[in-house]
Amino acid sequence: MNAPESTPSISVALCTHNGATFIDEQLVSILEQVPAPQQLVVSDDASSDDTIARVREVVARYPAVELTILENIPPLGVTKNFEQAIRACTGDLIALSDQDDVWHAGRLALFASEFAARPEVSLIHSDARLVDAHGRPLGHTLAEALGVSAAEVASIHAGDAFSVLLRRNLVTGACTVFRRSLVEYAAPFPAGWVHDEWLGLIAAAVASTDFIDHPTIDYRQHGANQIGATKLSVAGKFRRMVEPRRARNARLEANMSVLLDRLQRLGSRVSDEKVQRALAKLDHELMRSSLPEGRLRRIPAVSRACLAGNYRRYSRGPLDAVRDVVQPVD
């Protein structure tokens, strides 16, 4: 008989900035988990309110949890703040947390069981229930707001998250748990990338990821989120279509160059096939960045890329093709 697998230790990396309004409820939802995390790392980005005092007060009621507090003056910004918190975590599993959400009961137990059953998986993220500032459901989930398709979920479940995440990010940090071993490949987090998008792609490149397709947190939308989620109306989608394109396309191109460089530096840990797909994605972004200023003059290049399947493989299909034709340059 095989010996039972030991329960993994769990650290929570929680980043804060003037989070006193909601931090108590979030902390209780984390610390009441069964199993509870062994470590809570709070990395604070120059709060001017009593966030850290409230953290100390709440966590003092849970003496079994090791508390690590890091205070940044000046602030590091979202991505570097999370990287600092993650690097301070010592658990086998690291759960990311925002300061203003609420975890559902049984969340950590669910993630721990998923990782135990899937040793090849390096990162798992879940859906979330969107709620307002008072915790009232908004009537849809994060996946619905992002327009996640059944085909995308099926590809992730089948072990091909890398293809999905090359097209667009579906990993939201507040919904994410990953193995600490991933940090070896993901750190340092590059400028220009958001921490969750970077972690998701690196995890999919060196191992695989999976998705829990039901909510495990209440994801609070209150108008002051540093990174939030909204379900776009038709008018909102139109506004996005006519936003200036130059800065966005330059960022996409630069980020892909950085990703390709990291994958190549990771050597045999990343398959040649995934490196080639990243290279093809970079070529696609280079084409998009170099499109002419005149809209009509963009049509031939966009049409060729559509016929070659590049918009389907490396962007959001016809949606991005139309965007590349109609968006103004500045």
C-alpha positions in Angstrom: 0.0 0.0 0.0 1.3 3.4 -0.9 1.8 5.9 1.9 -0.7 8.7 1.8 0.5 12.0 0.3 1.2 14.6 2.9 -0.9 17.7 3.0 0.9 20.5 1.2 1.8 23.6 3.1 0.0 26.7 1.8 1.1 30.3 1.8 -1.1 33.3 0.9 0.4 36.2 -0.9 -1.9 39.2 -0.2 -1.1 42.7 -1.6 -2.6 45.8 -0.1 -2.8 49.5 -0.7 -5.3 51.6 1.4 -7.4 48.5 1.8 -8.9 49.1 5.3 -12.5 49.2 4.1 -12.6 45.5 3.1 -9.5 43.9 4.5 -11.2 42.5 7.7 -13.7 40.4 5.8 -11.2 39.2 3.3 -8.8 38.1 6.1 -11.4 36.2 8.0 -12.5 34.4 4.8 -8.9 33.3 4.3 -8.0 32.4 7.9 -11.2 30.4 8.4 -10.3 28.0 5.6 -10.0 24.3 6.4 -7.1 23.6 6.0 -5.9 27.0 7.0 -2.9 28.5 5.4 0.3 28.1 7.3 1.6 31.5 6.3 0.2 34.8 5.3 2.4 37.3 3.5 1.0 40.8 3.4 3.0 43.2 1.1 1.7 46.7 1.5 2.3 49.4 -1.1 2.6 52.6 0.9 -0.9 52.6 2.5 -1.9 55.9 4.2 -4.8 54.4 6.1 -4.8 51.8 8.9 -4.6 48.7 6.6 -1.6 47.2 8.4 -2.9 47.8 11.9 -6.2 46.0 10.9 -4.2 43.1 9.4 -2.2 42.7 12.7 -5.4 42.9 14.8 -7.3 40.3 12.7 -4.4 37.8 12.3 -3.7 38.0 16.0 -6.9 35.9 16.5 -5.3 33.1 14.5 -1.9 32.4 16.2 -1.3 29.2 14.2 -0.8 31.3 11.1 2.7 32.8 10.5 2.3 36.4 9.5 4.9 38.2 7.4 4.4 41.9 6.7 6.4 43.8 4.1 5.9 47.6 3.8 7.0 49.5 0.7 7.8 53.2 0.6 7.8 54.3 -2.1 5.2 51.9 -3.6 6.4 49.1 -6.0 3.3 48.9 -8.2 1.0 45.9 -8.6 3.3 43.4 -10.4 6.4 44.0 -8.3 4.4 44.1 -5.1 3.1 40.7 -5.9 6.5 39.4 -6.9 7.9 40.6 -3.5 5.0 38.8 -1.6 5.5 35.6 -3.7 9.2 35.5 -3.1 8.6 35.7 0.7 6.2 32.7 0.6 7.6 29.3 1.9 4.6 27.0 1.3 4.4 24.2 -1.2 1.4 26.0 -2.7 1.0 29.8 -3.0 -2.5 31.4 -3.2 -2.7 34.9 -4.5 -5.1 37.3 -2.9 -6.4 40.8 -3.4 -7.4 43.0 -0.4 -11.1 43.4 -1.1 -12.6 40.0 -2.1 -14.1 37.1 -0.1 -13.0 33.5 -0.4 -15.7 30.8 -0.4 -15.6 28.2 2.3 -13.6 25.1 1.3 -11.6 26.9 -1.4 -8.1 25.9 -0.2 -9.2 22.3 0.3 -10.5 22.2 -3.2 -7.3 23.6 -4.7 -5.1 21.3 -2.6 -7.1 18.2 -3.8 -6.8 19.3 -7.4 -3.0 19.7 -7.1 -2.7 16.3 -5.4 -4.7 14.7 -8.2 -2.7 16.5 -11.0 1.0 16.4 -10.3 1.8 17.7 -13.8 -0.2 20.9 -13.2 1.7 23.9 -12.0 -1.0 26.5 -11.7 -4.8 26.4 -11.3 -7.2 29.3 -11.5 -11.0 29.4 -11.0 -14.0 31.4 -11.9 -15.3 34.0 -9.5 -18.7 35.5 -8.7 -18.7 39.2 -9.4 -20.2 41.3 -6.6 -20.6 45.0 -5.9 -19.1 47.0 -3.1 -21.7 45.7 -0.6 -21.1 42.0 -1.6 -24.3 41.8 -3.7 -24.1 39.6 -6.8 -23.9 41.4 -10.1 -25.7 38.5 -11.8 -22.7 37.1 -13.7 -19.3 35.5 -13.2 -15.8 36.6 -14.1 -15.7 34.0 -16.9 -18.9 35.4 -18.3 -17.5 38.9 -18.1 -14.4 37.8 -20.0 -16.4 35.9 -22.6 -14.6 32.6 -21.9 -15.8 30.1 -24.4 -16.5 26.4 -23.9 -13.8 25.6 -26.5 -11.2 27.6 -24.4 -12.2 25.7 -21.3 -12.0 22.4 -23.1 -8.5 23.2 -24.4 -7.3 24.1 -20.9 -8.7 20.9 -19.5 -7.0 19.0 -22.3 -3.6 20.4 -21.3 -3.3 23.0 -24.0 -3.6 26.1 -22.0 -0.5 27.5 -23.7 -2.4 28.0 -27.0 -5.3 29.6 -25.2 -3.1 32.0 -23.2 -1.1 33.0 -26.2 -4.3 34.4 -27.7 -5.4 36.3 -24.5 -5.0 36.2 -20.8 -7.7 34.3 -18.8 -5.8 34.0 -15.5 -6.9 36.4 -12.8 -4.5 36.5 -9.8 -7.2 36.7 -7.2 -8.5 33.3 -8.4 -5.1 31.6 -8.7 -3.0 29.1 -6.7 0.3 27.7 -8.0 3.2 25.5 -6.9 6.1 27.4 -5.4 8.4 25.6 -7.8 6.9 27.8 -10.5 8.7 30.8 -9.1 12.1 29.4 -10.2 11.0 29.9 -13.8 8.8 33.0 -13.6 11.0 35.3 -11.5 12.0 38.0 -12.0 8.6 39.3 -13.3 9.3 41.5 -16.3 8.2 45.1 -16.5 5.2 45.5 -18.9 3.6 42.3 -17.8 0.9 41.9 -15.2 1.8 39.2 -12.7 -1.1 36.9 -13.2 -0.8 36.9 -17.0 2.9 36.2 -16.8 2.6 33.4 -14.2 -0.2 31.7 -16.3 1.9 31.7 -19.5 5.1 30.5 -17.8 3.2 27.8 -16.0 1.6 26.7 -19.3 5.0 26.7 -21.0 7.0 24.7 -18.4 4.2 22.4 -17.2 0.4 22.9 -17.6 -2.4 24.8 -16.0 -6.1 24.0 -15.3 -9.3 25.8 -14.6 -12.0 25.3 -12.0 -15.1 26.3 -13.9 -17.1 27.5 -10.9 -16.6 30.4 -8.6 -14.3 30.0 -5.5 -14.3 33.7 -4.5 -16.5 36.7 -4.5 -14.6 39.2 -6.7 -15.6 42.7 -5.5 -16.1 45.4 -8.1 -16.3 48.8 -6.3 -14.9 51.4 -8.7 -11.5 51.6 -7.0 -10.1 48.3 -8.1 -6.5 48.4 -9.3 -7.4 45.6 -11.8 -11.1 44.7 -12.1 -13.5 43.0 -14.4 -16.6 44.3 -16.2 -19.0 42.8 -18.6 -18.9 45.1 -21.6 -22.0 46.5 -23.2 -22.3 46.8 -26.9 -21.4 50.5 -26.5 -18.4 49.5 -24.4 -17.2 47.0 -27.0 -17.5 49.7 -29.7 -15.5 52.1 -27.6 -12.7 49.5 -27.3 -12.8 49.0 -31.0 -12.1 52.6 -31.7 -9.4 53.2 -29.1 -6.0 54.3 -30.5 -3.9 51.3 -31.5 -0.3 52.4 -31.5 0.5 52.1 -27.8 -1.4 48.9 -27.4 0.2 47.2 -30.3 3.7 48.3 -29.2 3.0 46.9 -25.8 1.8 43.5 -27.2 4.9 43.3 -29.4 7.3 44.2 -26.6 5.7 41.7 -24.2 6.0 38.9 -26.7 9.7 39.7 -27.3 10.2 39.4 -23.5 8.2 36.1 -23.3 10.1 34.5 -26.2 13.4 35.5 -24.6 12.4 33.9 -21.3 11.2 30.7 -22.9 14.5 30.4 -24.8 16.5 31.0 -21.7 14.6 28.2 -19.9 16.1 25.8 -22.4 14.9 22.2 -22.4 12.2 23.0 -19.8 10.1 24.4 -22.6 9.4 22.3 -25.7 10.6 23.4 -29.1 7.0 23.3 -30.3 6.0 25.9 -27.7 8.9 28.1 -28.5 8.0 28.0 -32.1 4.4 29.0 -31.3 5.7 31.9 -29.2 7.9 33.0 -32.1 4.9 32.8 -34.5 2.9 34.9 -32.1 5.7 37.5 -32.0 5.7 37.6 -35.8 1.9 38.2 -35.7 2.3 41.1 -33.3 5.1 42.6 -35.4 2.8 42.5 -38.4 0.0 44.2 -36.4 2.4 46.9 -35.2 3.7 47.6 -38.7 0.2 48.1 -40.3 -0.1 51.3 -42.3 -1.8 54.4 -40.8 -4.5 54.4 -43.5 -7.3 52.1 -42.7 -7.9 50.9 -46.2 -4.2 50.2 -46.7 -4.3 47.8 -43.7 -6.9 45.5 -45.3 -4.5 43.4 -47.5 -2.2 42.5 -44.6 -5.0 41.8 -42.2 -6.8 39.7 -44.9 -3.7 37.6 -45.5 -3.2 37.0 -41.8 -6.9 35.9 -41.5 -6.6 33.5 -44.4 -3.4 32.0 -42.8 -5.3 31.5 -39.6 -3.0 33.8 -37.6 -5.8 35.8 -36.0 -7.5 32.6 -34.9 -4.3 31.1 -33.5 -2.7 34.2 -31.9 -5.4 36.8 -31.4 -9.2 36.9 -30.7 -10.1 35.9 -34.3 -12.3 38.2 -36.4 -12.7 40.6 -33.5 -9.1 41.6 -33.5 -8.9 41.6 -37.3 -11.7 44.1 -37.4 -10.1 46.1 -34.6 -6.8 46.3 -36.5 -8.6 47.8 -39.5 -10.8 50.3 -37.8 -8.7 51.5 -34.8 -7.2 55.0 -35.2 -3.4 55.2 -34.9 -3.3 57.8 -32.1 
